Amino acid sequence: MKFIILLLAISAHAETCVIVKHASTSSQMWVSGANWRYVEGEFPPGEKWKSNITDRQIRKIKEKGGKVVVVPEKYTAADLEDARKQCR
């Protein structure tokens, strides 16, 4: 029982991290204000998951203690692995 409580306490304070890429120009045209596209990661509590992310949402993630890592628009598996390491 103590082990479960300890895990809950650790996870409650764990830093969240969202990996994003810059949205293409055509994508930005269709989704108002969304400059970023979700790639992978966890949003902070209270923030809804979205595939299209605005600069305002990026600021909110950071304000809530979350981390945001940007990968190139045409990222490789190595780029994604490097981003995952930055999230740890």
VEXGUVO-877505 format. One record per residue (C-alpha): residue in three letters; x, y, z. Coordinates in pm, whole numbers, plus 32768, in hexadecimal, padded with zeros to 4 digits. Example, Ala and Ser with C-alpha at 12.3 -4.5 7.8 and 13.67 -1.06 7.14 Angstrom:
VEXGUVO-877505
<atom><r>ALA</r><east>84CE</east><north>7E3E</north><up>830C</up></atom>
<atom><r>SER</r><east>8557</east><north>7F96</north><up>82CA</up></atom>
END
This chain:
VEXGUVO-877505
<atom><r>MET</r><east>8000</east><north>8000</north><up>8000</up></atom>
<atom><r>LYS</r><east>811B</east><north>80F1</north><up>8054</up></atom>
<atom><r>PHE</r><east>81B9</east><north>80A5</north><up>7F03</up></atom>
<atom><r>ILE</r><east>807E</east><north>8110</north><up>7E48</up></atom>
<atom><r>ILE</r><east>8065</east><north>8254</north><up>7F0B</up></atom>
<atom><r>LEU</r><east>81D4</east><north>829F</north><up>7EC5</up></atom>
<atom><r>LEU</r><east>819E</east><north>8265</north><up>7D50</up></atom>
<atom><r>LEU</r><east>8071</east><north>834C</north><up>7D4F</up></atom>
<atom><r>ALA</r><east>8138</east><north>845B</north><up>7E03</up></atom>
<atom><r>ILE</r><east>8256</east><north>843E</north><up>7D0B</up></atom>
<atom><r>SER</r><east>8173</east><north>8441</north><up>7BDB</up></atom>
<atom><r>ALA</r><east>80B3</east><north>856F</north><up>7C5F</up></atom>
<atom><r>HIS</r><east>81F4</east><north>863A</north><up>7C55</up></atom>
<atom><r>ALA</r><east>8286</east><north>85A5</north><up>7B17</up></atom>
<atom><r>GLU</r><east>82D6</east><north>86A3</north><up>7A0C</up></atom>
<atom><r>THR</r><east>8205</east><north>867B</north><up>78D5</up></atom>
<atom><r>CYS</r><east>829D</east><north>86A1</north><up>777D</up></atom>
<atom><r>VAL</r><east>8202</east><north>86DB</north><up>7629</up></atom>
<atom><r>ILE</r><east>82C0</east><north>86A7</north><up>74E4</up></atom>
<atom><r>VAL</r><east>8246</east><north>8784</north><up>73C7</up></atom>
<atom><r>LYS</r><east>82A7</east><north>87DE</north><up>7265</up></atom>
<atom><r>HIS</r><east>8266</east><north>891E</north><up>71A8</up></atom>
<atom><r>ALA</r><east>8122</east><north>890D</north><up>70E1</up></atom>
<atom><r>SER</r><east>813B</east><north>8933</north><up>6F6B</up></atom>
<atom><r>THR</r><east>80BC</east><north>8A74</north><up>6ECD</up></atom>
<atom><r>SER</r><east>7F90</east><north>89C4</north><up>6E32</up></atom>
<atom><r>SER</r><east>7F38</east><north>8929</north><up>6F83</up></atom>
<atom><r>GLN</r><east>7F47</east><north>8A7E</north><up>702D</up></atom>
<atom><r>MET</r><east>7E59</east><north>8B07</north><up>6F29</up></atom>
<atom><r>TRP</r><east>7D4D</east><north>8A03</north><up>6F7E</up></atom>
<atom><r>VAL</r><east>7D73</east><north>8A09</north><up>70F8</up></atom>
<atom><r>SER</r><east>7D62</east><north>8B6C</north><up>717A</up></atom>
<atom><r>GLY</r><east>7E95</east><north>8BC8</north><up>7243</up></atom>
<atom><r>ALA</r><east>7F1F</east><north>8A68</north><up>7265</up></atom>
<atom><r>ASN</r><east>8093</east><north>8A8C</north><up>7226</up></atom>
<atom><r>TRP</r><east>80F4</east><north>893A</north><up>72B8</up></atom>
<atom><r>ARG</r><east>8094</east><north>87CE</north><up>7286</up></atom>
<atom><r>TYR</r><east>8095</east><north>86CF</north><up>73A0</up></atom>
<atom><r>VAL</r><east>818E</east><north>85B3</north><up>7371</up></atom>
<atom><r>GLU</r><east>81A2</east><north>8501</north><up>74C1</up></atom>
<atom><r>GLY</r><east>819A</east><north>8532</north><up>7639</up></atom>
<atom><r>GLU</r><east>80C4</east><north>8589</north><up>7763</up></atom>
<atom><r>PHE</r><east>8006</east><north>86CC</north><up>779A</up></atom>
<atom><r>PRO</r><east>8001</east><north>875F</north><up>78FC</up></atom>
<atom><r>PRO</r><east>7ECB</east><north>871D</north><up>79CE</up></atom>
<atom><r>GLY</r><east>7DB5</east><north>880B</north><up>796B</up></atom>
<atom><r>GLU</r><east>7E2B</east><north>882D</north><up>7802</up></atom>
<atom><r>LYS</r><east>7D66</east><north>8774</north><up>76F9</up></atom>
<atom><r>TRP</r><east>7E15</east><north>86A2</north><up>75F2</up></atom>
<atom><r>LYS</r><east>7E13</east><north>874D</north><up>749E</up></atom>
<atom><r>SER</r><east>7EB6</east><north>86EE</north><up>7358</up></atom>
<atom><r>ASN</r><east>7ED1</east><north>885A</north><up>72EB</up></atom>
<atom><r>ILE</r><east>7F75</east><north>8938</north><up>73EF</up></atom>
<atom><r>THR</r><east>7F81</east><north>8AB4</north><up>73FD</up></atom>
<atom><r>ASP</r><east>8096</east><north>8B8C</north><up>748E</up></atom>
<atom><r>ARG</r><east>7FA7</east><north>8BE0</north><up>75AB</up></atom>
<atom><r>GLN</r><east>7F81</east><north>8A6F</north><up>7601</up></atom>
<atom><r>ILE</r><east>80FD</east><north>8A46</north><up>75FA</up></atom>
<atom><r>ARG</r><east>8118</east><north>8B61</north><up>76FA</up></atom>
<atom><r>LYS</r><east>800C</east><north>8ABE</north><up>77D5</up></atom>
<atom><r>ILE</r><east>80C7</east><north>8971</north><up>77CF</up></atom>
<atom><r>LYS</r><east>8206</east><north>8A20</north><up>783E</up></atom>
<atom><r>GLU</r><east>814F</east><north>8AEB</north><up>794A</up></atom>
<atom><r>LYS</r><east>80CD</east><north>89A6</north><up>79E0</up></atom>
<atom><r>GLY</r><east>822F</east><north>891C</north><up>79F6</up></atom>
<atom><r>GLY</r><east>8225</east><north>8854</north><up>78B5</up></atom>
<atom><r>LYS</r><east>8343</east><north>883A</north><up>77C3</up></atom>
<atom><r>VAL</r><east>8324</east><north>886E</north><up>764A</up></atom>
<atom><r>VAL</r><east>8421</east><north>87D8</north><up>7558</up></atom>
<atom><r>VAL</r><east>8419</east><north>8835</north><up>73E7</up></atom>
<atom><r>VAL</r><east>8480</east><north>873F</north><up>72D6</up></atom>
<atom><r>PRO</r><east>84B3</east><north>879B</north><up>7167</up></atom>
<atom><r>GLU</r><east>837E</east><north>879B</north><up>708A</up></atom>
<atom><r>LYS</r><east>8407</east><north>866B</north><up>6FCF</up></atom>
<atom><r>TYR</r><east>84A0</east><north>85BD</north><up>70FB</up></atom>
<atom><r>THR</r><east>8557</east><north>8470</north><up>70F8</up></atom>
<atom><r>ALA</r><east>8550</east><north>8355</north><up>71F4</up></atom>
<atom><r>ALA</r><east>8699</east><north>83DC</north><up>727E</up></atom>
<atom><r>ASP</r><east>85FF</east><north>8538</north><up>72AA</up></atom>
<atom><r>LEU</r><east>84DB</east><north>84A0</north><up>7369</up></atom>
<atom><r>GLU</r><east>85C1</east><north>83CF</north><up>7444</up></atom>
<atom><r>ASP</r><east>868F</east><north>8506</north><up>7495</up></atom>
<atom><r>ALA</r><east>854E</east><north>85C2</north><up>74F0</up></atom>
<atom><r>ARG</r><east>84E6</east><north>84A5</north><up>75D8</up></atom>
<atom><r>LYS</r><east>8637</east><north>84BB</north><up>7687</up></atom>
<atom><r>GLN</r><east>8606</east><north>8632</north><up>76B6</up></atom>
<atom><r>CYS</r><east>84B7</east><north>85E9</north><up>7759</up></atom>
<atom><r>ARG</r><east>8552</east><north>8510</north><up>7867</up></atom>
END
